[in-house]
């Protein structure tokens, strides 16, 4: 995964339909994720959630092919933003997901905060009701000047930009939207008003409206990216399902994470009920790993010993994972 690229996937969840594709996507999820669709009263919303989580896992594994989709595990930040928990040497990979009833978007980037939001371009919005909470005064003037038939879409352009930025910051709806001022529309990319937000120079924004189909429906998509080192990121857009990493014909992939080098070394070993793997970052240490079924999170016993210490005294920075194929 190139550090100067941000990859965005945008898909219609109804394209992942039928029993076999749905079960294949569900097989990649954690037990907690698989239970979530059943909590939705609307089966279509539950299906969209399932597709969104499967898309995220496969997108991560396309860009980090040494990690299988089901191996990723996630945690939440202080304000609830999802982030990678393991593999720990890939926690610098950031992602964000948004979905509506008929559209799923996902962004993946390395070493940069990111947020994405999507809304139907044809959605009817009660603009007067929300005018005091979302647009800044200058933006409210732009809304008032818009033709009535375009006012909802103009509002959604402002809303999705602010939503994406709030998600990138990791604070969600705690950010006062009316205090955010985006500069006047230009031929270039959206930007925070530099007079009101000097920190806007550290951020990159993009926005597009997908082509409307036969039904006249399109989607407004907004993207917010921090600029690591002040550099501009190249946005790569995909309208396909991510390519999952290939599986070996025989044997087991063993993943060894070198946190110092920020890489995962992948090695194939013969199938067996258990193997001993020497950790790359410790001396005279062995760990016993139990192999489990393909695409499931591996279970293992961490018995690493620091040099001069007792077994189980502490966990090493190195870790190994394996899954049967």
N, C-alpha and C positions, 0 to 999 in steps of 0.2 A: 504494500500500500504506500503510495507516494505521499510524503508529508505535505506537499503543496497542492493536494487535490481534496475536494469534498465531493463525495459520491451521493447522488440523490436517486432514489427509486420512487416511481409513481405508478400505481397499478389499480385496476378495477377489481375489487375482491370477488365479484361474480365470475371472473375468469378462472378462479380456483373453485370449481364447483364439482359436484359428484362425490360419491362415497370414497373412491380410492384417493383422489387428490387431497380431500379434506382429512382423511385418516393419515395420509403421509405427512401433511403439515402438522397435525396434532401430535404425531409421534416424536417430533423434534422438541416439544415443549416440556417444561417441568410439570410435575403433578399439580402445583398451584395454578399454573397458567392454563392447564387443561380443564380445571374446575371452573374457571372464570366464565366461559361462554354459557354454562348452565344457569348462571345467576342473572343473565339478561332475560327480560321478559320477551323481547323481540328476538326470535331465532336469527334473523338477518344481522342484527347487531352483534350477536354472539359469534356468528361466522366471520364477520369483519374483524373482530378482535383476534380470533384464531389466525386468520390470514396475516394480520399485522405483525403478530409475534413470530410466526413462521418466517415472514419476509425479513424481519430484523435479524433473526439468527442466521439465515442463509446469506444475507448481505454481509454480515460480519465475517462469515466463513469464506465468502468469495474474496474478500480483501485480505483476510488473514487465513490462508488455506491450510495452515498446519493445525488449525483448531476446528474440530467437527461442530456442526450447528448445535447439537444437543449438549456439548460440553460447556458452553457459555453459561455462567450464572450471573445474576444481577443483584444489586442492592439499591438503596435509595439514599440520596443526599439529605442534608438537614431540612430541606423544604419539600422533599418527596421526589426530586428528579431522579429517574432511573439512571444507573451507571453500572459499568462492568465491575463485578466482584472478583471473578476468576475467569481465565487465567490471570494471575496477578501481574505478570510482566506485560500484559496488554491493557492495563487500566488507562493508559494514555490514549486509547481509542475511545472517542466520544460518539454518541449517537443521539438521535431524537426521532420520535415517531408521532404522526398525527393521522387521524382517520375520520371520515364522515361516513354516511350511510353507503355511498357508492365509490369511495376513493380512499386509498391508503398511500401515504408518503412517508419516506424514511430517509434520513441523512446520516452518513457515517464519515468521520474525519479523524485525523490523528493530531493530538496536541493542540486542539482548538475547541473552545466552547461553541456549541451549535444549538439551534432551535429551528423548528419548522412547523408551519401551520397550513391547513387547507380548509377551504369553505366552498360550497357550491356558488358559482358566480350568479346564478339565477335565484338565489335564496332571497326571500322577501324579509326585509329588516324594518322594524319600527324605529326609524332613524330619530324622530323627535324624542322618543322615550329614552334612547341611549345617548343622545347628543351631549348631555351634561357629564357623562362618565367616561367617554372614550376619546373624542377628538379634542385637541387643543384649540384655542380660539382661532388661530390661523387656518386650521384644518376644518373647523366648523364653517368658516366662510367659503371654503372650497366646496363643501357639501351643499351649502345653501345655493351656490351658483350652478350646481349640476342639474341637468334635466331630471324631472321626476322619475322617468323610467330607468335612469342610470344611477340614481342616488344610492340605492342599496349596494350596488357593486362598488361604487366609490367608497362607501363606508367600510365594506369588507376588505378593500385594499388597505385602508388604515388599520383596521382591526387585526388582520392577519400579520401585518408587519410588527405590531406591538406585541401580539401574542408570541410570535417567533422570538422576538428579542427577550421577552420575559422568560421564556423557556430556556434560552441560551444562558441567561444569567442564573437560572436555577431557582428563581423566586416565584414564578407563576403569577397568580392574580394578586399577589401582595404588591406588585409594582403599580403605582398610580398611572393609569393609561393617559389620563387627561394632562399629566405633567410631561408626557413624552411628545416632542415636537419633531416631526420629520420635515425635511426641507421641501420647498415648493417643487412640484413635478417638473422633471427635466427629461431630456432624451437619454440620460445615463441611468445608472442604478439608483435605487432609493438610498437615502442617507439621512442620518440624524442632523438636525439643524446645528451647525457648528457654533452659532451664537448662544444657543441654549444648552448645548451638550458638547463641551470640548472633548469629552471622552469618545465622541463618535468617530474620531479619527482612528480609533483602535478596532473599529467594527466594519464589517462588510455585509451588505444586504443585497438580496436579489428577489425579484418578484416576477411571476408570469401567470398568464391565464391560458389554460389548455384550450386547444381547438375544440370548438363546440361540435358535437355530433349531430345526427339526424334529429334528435329530440331537442336540440338547441341548448343542451346543458354543457357547461364548462365549469372549471374549478379555478379559483384563485389560490395560488401557492406562494407563500412568502418564506424566505430563508434568512437567518441571521447567523453570522460567523464571526468569532473573534479573529483578529489578525495576529498570529504568532510571529513575533519579531517584526511586526509591521508589514509583513508581506501579503500580497493579494493571493487568494486561493483560486485555483481553477475549478469551476463547478462542472462535474460530469454527470449528465442526466441519463437514466435508464428507464425504459418502459417495458421491461421483461422481468421474469422471475430470476433471481440471482442463481449463478452456477455454484452448486455445492462442491466441495473438494472431492476428488475421486477417491475411491476406496481400494486398497490393495486386494489382490485376489486371494492371498493366504497370509496368515500371520496377524500380528497386532502392532498398531502404531503406538509407540511410547513417546510421549512429549516431555522434553526436559526444558525447563524455563531458566534461562540465564538472565537474571534481572539486570546485572551489570551491563551486559551487551544489549539488553532489551530485545532479545530474540528467543524463539522457541526452536530447539533442535528436534527433528522428528526422525525416529529410527524404527524400522520394522523388525520384529522378532518373531520366531515361531510361536504358534498357539500353544498354550499350556494353562494349567489351572492357576499357576502363580509364577512370578518371576522376581529375581532380585535385580535391582537397578542401582548403580552407583551414582550418587548425586554429583553433579558437575561443580558444585560450589562448596563442598565439604570434604574433609580428609578422613579416610578410614571409616566411612559411614555407609550403611546399606539400608534400603527401605524395601519392604515387601508389599507388592501391589497385587490385588485381586482383580482379575479381568472380568468384565461384565459384557452384556449384550451390546451389539452395534447401536450407535447413536444415543446411548444412555450415559448419564454422568457416571464416571468410574468411581468405585469405592476403593479406598486404600488405607493402609495403616501407616501412620507417620511415626517412625521410630528413630528419627535422625538424632545423632548425638554430636554436640559441639566438641571440638577438640579439647580434651581434658575434662569433659563434663560427663554426666550420667545420662543413660537413655531416657528420653522423654523430658529432659530438662527444659528445652525450648525447641521451637520449630525453626528450621533453617529457612533462609530466603529462597533457597532452591526448592523446586517441587517437581514431581513427575506425575503424569496422568497416562492412562492406557485405556483403550477400548477394543473389544473383540470385533473382528470383521469377518 
